[in-house]
Amino acid sequence: MKFYRDITLGQYMPTGSAVHRIDAGAKIIELIALIITIFLAHELTALAIAFFFSIWVVRQSKLPLRYILRGMRPFIWLFLFIFLIHFLVVPGRPIFPLRIGFMEMTYSGLREGALISFQVALSIIFSSILTLTTSPMELAKGVFRLLSPLRIFRVPIDDIAIMVMISMRYVPLFLQEVERITKAQRARGVHFDEGGFLQRTKMVLPILVPLLANSLRRAHGIGDALAARGYGEGTRWPPRKGEGLGREGYLSLATTGGVIGLVVFSAFPGGSF
């Protein structure tokens, strides 16, 4: 039950770096552009460029690299599942003369599984960098500014921004609640690291039930608190003055754009997707 301690996605770690000072809207745009580029680029060289760029951004943000990599542990089963699905299903030249139904281990499946798993891992790393370097309030403001043009279509962007802020603030509270319940169950004699897979699965129930009850109770309390402060349908986000990308935001967009161009050039040397 140590996996929840390794989760970095959704948490915020202030370090006072230049990356933290970049406008949240710019970082959201960069994240979307990077994820799209990563999944379009299907060459190892291009993905390696994106990976080294992520390491450079982590260094610039003064975040512990070991902490970022440790945050990938909870997703190992996801990477393994993606790899095995492609390894066994993608057609191609077989590695072994063995076929089980429609499943066959092929060299193409091996390559596809490894590349797509790497793409998903890079997407998670960049997403973690965004949340670790952006406070929930700034992230909500960034979402609000990016969605502002949709106001003409009567999209409730104010409500969406508030939901984003609450969701991001709730992540560390959720992890703290898991740790608190786990310690309480251990004090009652529950051992989560003993027994086989089925027994460990059953041990999760003493955590899920109180966690669900406490989460619902906390959500109800947050709703009452928002209603008491006047938040509700039609509530407008507080006015902002002097907010914008700024010099650091434009410099960040230019740097990320250059890296994306390099990744695209490496993946598609002919210039066509």
Secondary structure by P-SEA (a helix, b strand, c coil): ccccccccccbbbbcccccccccaaaaaaaaaaaaaaaaacccaaaaaaaaaaaaaaaaaacccaaaaaaaaccaaaaaaaaaaaaacccccccccccccccccccaaaaaaaaaaaaaaaaaaaaaaaaaaaccaaaaaaaaaaaaccccccccaaaaaaaaaaaaaaaaaaaaaaaaaaaaaaaaaccccccccaaaaaaaacccaaaaaaaaaaaaaaaaaaaaaacccccccccccccccccaaaaaaaaaaaaaaaaaaaaacccccc
